[in-house]
Amino acid sequence: MSENGKDKKTCPICNGSGDVSSFGIDVAKRRADLGLGRYQLAALCGISNVTIGNVERGDTSPRITTMKAIDEALAAIEVERERNR
């Protein structure tokens, strides 16, 4: 629990470290490993392909909601592919 008595949530992207500097690199690798194009990933998570590119290159500091949407879209595809093996 945090100081104010409420449960503290841990960021699923950085595991509470606050360091998201490698997020874009991880997104690019996961996307490539899945054989997805930027347009495909953008459509799956409701974010523009320009934003996906900016995140992957580290040209922007994405909002947590953007990071969560990207991470959830990639995770869903990874789970689905693992089930179909």
C-alpha positions in Angstrom: 0.0 0.0 0.0 1.1 3.5 -0.6 1.4 6.3 1.9 -2.2 7.4 1.5 -3.5 3.9 2.3 -4.5 3.0 -1.3 -3.1 0.1 -3.3 -0.3 1.3 -5.5 -0.6 0.0 -9.1 2.5 -1.1 -10.9 3.0 -0.1 -14.5 2.8 -3.2 -16.7 5.1 -1.7 -19.2 8.1 -0.7 -17.0 7.2 -2.9 -14.0 7.4 0.2 -11.8 10.9 1.3 -12.7 9.7 4.4 -14.5 12.1 3.6 -17.3 10.3 3.3 -20.6 13.3 4.1 -22.8 13.5 0.7 -24.4 9.8 0.5 -25.0 10.0 1.5 -28.7 12.8 -0.9 -29.4 10.7 -3.7 -27.8 7.7 -2.7 -29.8 9.6 -2.8 -33.1 11.1 -6.2 -32.2 7.8 -7.8 -31.1 6.0 -6.4 -34.2 8.7 -7.7 -36.5 8.7 -11.1 -34.8 5.0 -11.3 -35.4 5.4 -10.3 -39.0 3.2 -7.2 -38.6 3.5 -3.9 -40.5 3.1 -0.6 -38.7 -0.2 -0.1 -40.4 -1.5 -3.4 -39.2 -0.4 -2.7 -35.6 -1.8 0.8 -35.8 -5.2 -0.6 -36.9 -5.2 -3.2 -34.1 -4.6 -0.7 -31.3 -6.4 2.3 -32.7 -3.3 4.5 -32.9 -1.9 6.1 -36.1 0.9 4.4 -38.0 2.9 7.7 -37.6 2.6 7.4 -33.8 3.8 3.7 -34.0 6.8 4.8 -36.0 7.6 7.7 -33.6 7.4 5.4 -30.6 9.6 2.7 -32.2 12.3 5.3 -33.1 12.1 7.0 -29.7 11.0 10.2 -31.3 8.2 10.7 -28.8 7.5 10.0 -25.1 4.2 8.1 -25.4 1.4 8.4 -23.0 0.8 5.4 -20.7 -2.5 4.9 -22.5 -0.7 4.7 -25.8 1.9 2.3 -24.4 -0.8 0.1 -22.9 -2.8 0.0 -26.1 0.3 -1.1 -28.1 1.3 -3.6 -25.5 -2.1 -5.2 -25.2 -2.5 -5.5 -29.0 0.9 -7.2 -29.3 0.2 -9.4 -26.3 -3.2 -10.5 -27.7 -1.6 -11.5 -31.0 1.2 -13.4 -29.2 -1.3 -15.3 -27.1 -3.4 -16.2 -30.1 -0.4 -17.4 -32.1 0.8 -19.5 -29.2 -2.6 -21.1 -28.9 -2.5 -22.0 -32.6 0.8 -23.8 -32.4 
